[in-house]
Amino acid sequence: MSSILSRYILKETAQTWIIVTLVLLLILLTNQFAQVLGDAAANKLPKEAVFKVMGLTSLQYLTILIPIGLFLSIVLALGRLYRDSEMAALMACGIGPASLYRPLSLLAVILMLLVGWLSLSVSPGAMREVQVVVEAAKQRVDLRFLEAGRFITFADADAVMYAQSITAAGELGNVFVQRHKGSEIEVIVARRAWQSQTSDESVKVLKFADGHRYQGRPGSAVFDIVSFEEYGMPFAMPAAGPPTLKPESRPLADLLGAQDPVNRAELQWRISVPLALLVLTFLAVPLSRSGPRQGRYGGVAAGVLVYIIYVDLLGAAKVWVEHEQSPELLGLWWVHAVFLMVGCILLARQFGYLNGLFLRRGLRIGR
């Protein structure tokens, strides 16, 4: 019977975990997709890099979603057994917590290894790749980013550009450009414009044909007005350089050799993610208990609250280590210990271990 029960619990939990994780991932990616599209429309990100960034972002999300997904799936799967009175029947047959934890431990260990790989290596690598893509976008001031009929802002050049039409060859029609030159403003209106490369790869020239150039100080009546057949406006590309890595995106080898509190706190955080998965698995069993009349998602609300407190305390402990307000030896580990103790107390209370302890003490006192 134990083997059948283990397979049943493992199947129910695994199926629920897949559904919960995918739903949460879809919600987060939908929100992220809107933000990435906004960056692409604002010329902060190449349009061809949108799906690459989304894929890299999903890897970062999975690091957090897998533990919470497993936690909620256990609460939902075992909670259904309680509501259908199946758990009461199993306990009457002598099924204890060990029989519940056996299949859950198998799934938890597999997912812990996956989350550990994501947290220690894959997620920071994905974050580094996103930084590279964003930095590369800043280096590529290119007319192919333009869309006909839309104003485009070039933050590095402090300029705004508009083209009524764009040909397949990249030539612009009916062009408007405004840029700041010190305390003055330069406005160019031309019938045609195109981009050309100079001998210096860091400098490009935007050439205009059949237009007018206006330059002057805002609020002044004195403006220089020039008509031209062809006019070139050079602009320097942003200086290329390696992106500055945040602690969250540093390779594991860098963190292992670092001595500063910020990087040491980041290392503890990455280790804490798979460790938290095991603690949440242990907590989920006593938190899944519910009565037959209790709502289907009654245990989920309590589980979400526990998870929020858990993550908030981990975040606070990380900040304390970063600012050297907490000993590095204590670090983030005390948070896991506290919730592990809470799980032990809930489990002992649920399965009557505390009652048995108090009963034995009462018998000894009576003697």
CORKA-V765127 format. One line per field, one symbol per residue. ss: DSSP state (2 for helix, 1 for strand, 0 for the rest). psi: psi as a letter, one per 20 degrees, with the letter a starting at -180 (. if undefined). A space follows every 10 residues. Layout:
ss=???
psi=???
This chain:
ss=0222222222 2222222222 2222222222 2222222222 2000002222 2222222222 2222222222 2222222222 2220022222 2200002222 2222222222 2222222222 2222222222 2222222220 0022200000 1111000011 1111110000 0111111111 1001111111 1111111000 0011111111 1111110000 0011111111 1111110000 0000002220 0222222000 2222222222 2222222222 2222222000 0000000222 2222222222 2222222222 2200000000 0022222222 2222222222 0022222222 2222220
psi=hhgggghggg ggggghgggg ghgggggghg ghghgghhhh hjkipqhijg hghgghhhhh hhhhhgghgg ghhgggghhh hghjjhhghg hhjjpahhhh hghhhghggg hggghggggh ggghhhhghg hggghhhhim oqiiiqppjq pppoghilqp qpphqprhij pqpmqpppqp ncirpppppq hqqrpqqrho iiprpopqqm aqpppappiq ioqpppqqhp ppoqppqqpq qpqoprhhjq qhhhhhiqiq hghhhhghgh hhghhhgggh ghhhghiipq rhiqrhkghg ghgggggggg hghggghghh ghjkiqqhhg cihhgggghg hgggggghgg jjhhghghgh hhgghh.
